[in-house]
């Protein structure tokens, strides 16, 4: 029996690279062109590629991503690049007759400043977080395009997974581009090597975030491909609990053996007070992550050391 042919966008990014090393990825024939081979911002190039290779399913994991500093600094790029990539791959897929597509959204799509867990029905029900609004708008538009295509013709099933914050192997650790947890790992490692007795935390450290290990996101994507028909049109992917920024620093320091103390800089931006996704649909669908925070940090720090020796 021939394997299902899948097009994976973003194969060179963190999500894509974790997916490509998943233990069951060889169950599929995976096409994973890098951006130098296929520029998703070029609609004609995307259309030609789909007509040539005729994938049976597309997993759209490509995107311009970055932490709070990058999003504040480059809102135009985060809006336009992600909007162009999402629109092009989804619409070209529809025109090429690709019947199944899994779109990777983001918890940034949800309204800001909700203390309760964020459920899938809450998209477009409130103001977005200003610090990453451009990125969020692009993600919302792509998810809605998927929904509209399915609404117009149910033979096209285009579905969106909405993961919580992700960290892990193949992450970005440069402070100018990194998200919270890889930034913490880099800061603590640098302080440890330099024998720095203290580390700065932006804000008072009480903001809460949910983080899932990247290998677990790869696993839910594999399960979504294998069990595509039962996958809901929108489904959050998360661990179901969150931690304060202070707790992330202390947990990471414990894994890395850092003995210093932390100082808070109250002049720095911190983003939303809390962002936790509701995982009821995920639980009913029958999937849960395999790694806790400590295990994820241990694997991520091992990868960090491999890259910085």
N, C-alpha and C positions, 0 to 999 in steps of 0.2 A: 504494500500500500504506500502511495506517495505521501510525503509529509505536506502539511499545510504550509503554503508560502505566505510569510508575514513580512510586511515592510515596517521596520522600526525606525522612526525618526529620532534624532538625538542620540544616536548610538555612541557618540563620543563624550556625552555628558555623564553626570553621576548616575542618574536613573538608568540610562541606556547601558552603561558599562556594567552596572550591577546585574541588569537583566541578562546581558550576554554571558555572564559567568554563572548564571543560575544552573543548578544541577540538572534541570529538565529542559533547558533551552534547546537541546539537540533533538527534542521531540518534533521540532518545527524546522522548516527551511527559512532561515532569517536573512533578509536583506537589510543591511544597516549602513547605508552610504553616509560618509562624513559630509560636512557642509561644503568641502572643496569639490566633492563629487556631485552633490545635489544641493543647490541653494534654494531652500524652501521659500525664500522671498521672491523668487522668480516663478510666476505662475506657469508660464509656458514650459519651463524646464521640468516642473513638477508633473504637468500633464503628459509630456513626452515620456518621462520615466515610468509613470503608471501604465501608459499604453504599451510600453516595451516589456515591462516585467510582470504585469498583471497579478499583483498580490491578491490573496483571498481575504486578508484582514490587514488593517493598518493599526499600529500602536503609535500614537503621536505623543512622544515624550520630549521633543525638541523645544527649546525656548532660550531666550535671553534671561538669565537668572542672576541674582545678586542679593546681598544683604541690604539693610536699611540705608547705609551710606551710599551705596551704588544707586539705589532706587531714587533717593533724594537728588543725587547729582545728575542722573541721566533719565529723566522721566520720558523724554521724547523717544529715545531708543527702546525703553522698556515697553512703551505703548506700540510704536510702529512695528518693531521687529516681531513681537509676539502676535500682534494682530495680523500682519502679513503672513507669517508662517502658519498660523491657525486657519485663517480663511483659505489660503491657497491649498493646503493639503486636504482640508475637508471638502471644499467645493470641487477640486480636481478629482477627488475620490468619487464623488457623486456623479460627475460627468463621465468618468471612466467605468462606472458600473460596479465599483467595489461595494459589496453589500454590508460589510461589517467593519466597524472602526471603534477603537477605544481611544478616547481623548483624555489626556492627563490635565486636569484642572489644578486648582490651588485653593487652600482655605482662605487666601487673600480675597477670594470672590465674595466672601460673606460680609455683612454689615459690621462696622466697628463697634467696639465697646458693648458687647453682649456678655453678661456674666454666665448665662446658661449655655450648655452645649449647643453648638450650631447645627441645625438640621438642614437637610437638602432643600426644603421648601423655602428657606430664608434668603436664597439668592435674589438680589434686586429688591429686598425688602427694607433697605436702609442705606445710609451714607457709608461709603467705603473709607478705609483707613487712608488718610492723605499721603502718608509717607511711601506707599506703594500703589497708589491709585492707578497709574498708567498700566502697570503690569496686570492689576486686577481687572481693569476694564477690558483688556485684550483677552483675558481668560474667560470672562463672562460672555463676551461676544462670540468666541469660538464655541463655548458650550451651548449657547442658545442656537447657533447655526446648526450644530449637530441635532438638537432637539427639533428644530423646524424641518429639517430634511426628513427625519423619521415621521414627523406629523403629516407631511405632504405625501409620503409614500412609505408605508410600513415595511415594505420589502427591504428598505435600507435601515439597518439598525446601527445607529451611531450613538455611542454611550460615553458617559463621562465619569471617570474616577476622580474624587476630590481628596487628595492626601493631606494630612496634617504636615507640619514641618518635618523635613527629612534631613538626616545626617548619616555619614558613614564613609565607606571606602570610596575613593575617587572624588571626594569632596574638595571644595576650594578652601584653602586656609589663609590666603592672603587677606589681611584685614580690610583692604579696600573693596573686596568683592565677597567676602565670606558671610555666611549666616551665623546665628548665635553660637551654636555648639562648636563648630570647627574654629570659630574665632576664640572661644574660651580655651580650647585645646592648644591653639597656637600661643595665646597669651600666657597660659600657665607653663607650657614647655619653655618659652623664652625666659620667663621669670625664674624658673628652676635652674636653667643653664647659667643664667647671669647672677644667680644667688640674690635675686631681688626679693626683699622681705615683704613686699606688698604688691597688690594688683588692683587696678581701677575697675570698678563696675559702673556702667552707665545707669543713671537713675538710682532709685532706692532699692532696686532688686526685688521688689514685691510683684512686679508684673509676672503673669503666669503664661507658660507656653507648653504645648504638647509636641514632643519629638518622637519620631519613629526611625528605627534603623533602616538604612537604604536597602539592605538585603531582603527585608520584609516587604517593602514596596515591590521589589522585583518578584517576590513570591506571589503577591496578590495579582500582579499583572499576568503571570503565567496561569494562575488559576482562573482568571477572567477570560483568557483565551480558550482554555480547555472547557470552561463551563459558560460560554458566552450567552447562550440562550436564556439562562436563568439570571444573568446579571441585570440588576435594575438600571433604568436609563441614567440615573444619577446615583452614585454611592460614595459616601465618605469613607476614607480609609485612615484609621488611626489606632491608638493604643487604648483610648477611653479614659485617660487620666492625664493630668498636667502637673508641672512643677513650677515653683517660682524661679526667677533668674538666680537668686541667691542659692537655691538648692542645686541648680545646675552647676554653678561654680564649685560648691563644696563637694558634690558627688564626683565631678571631674578631677578636682584636686586630690581626692582620696584615691582614685584609680591611678593617678600619675605620681603620687607620693610627694606632692608639694605641701610644705609645712608653713607657708607664710600666711599673711592675713589679707583681708579685702577692704578697700576704701571706696565709698560711693561718690560719684560725680553727679550732683543733682542738676547740672546745667545741660546735660546731654539728652537727646531724644530717646524715647524708649518704645514708641509705637503703642499698640493696643494694650489695655490693662490685662486682658485675658483673651485667649483664642483656643477653644477646645471644641473639637468636632463631635457630633453625636454619632455613635457607631451602631445604632440599633439595626439599620439595614444590613450593615456588614455582618453583624452577629447572626441575624436571621438567615443571611445568605450562606453562612457556615465557615467563615474564615476569621482567624485571629493571628496577630504577630507572634513570632517565636522569641524575640530578644527583649529583655528588659533594658533599662537605661544603663546599668553598669556593664552588661555584656556588650551593648552597642558601643559605648565609650571605649572599652578595652580593644575591640576590633578596629575602631576608627583610629585610636592612638597608635596601634601597631602599624597600620597603614601609613600614618603620618611619619612615624620613625623610619619606615622603609624609604619614604620619599625625601627625607631630610638628612640622611646620613652622609 
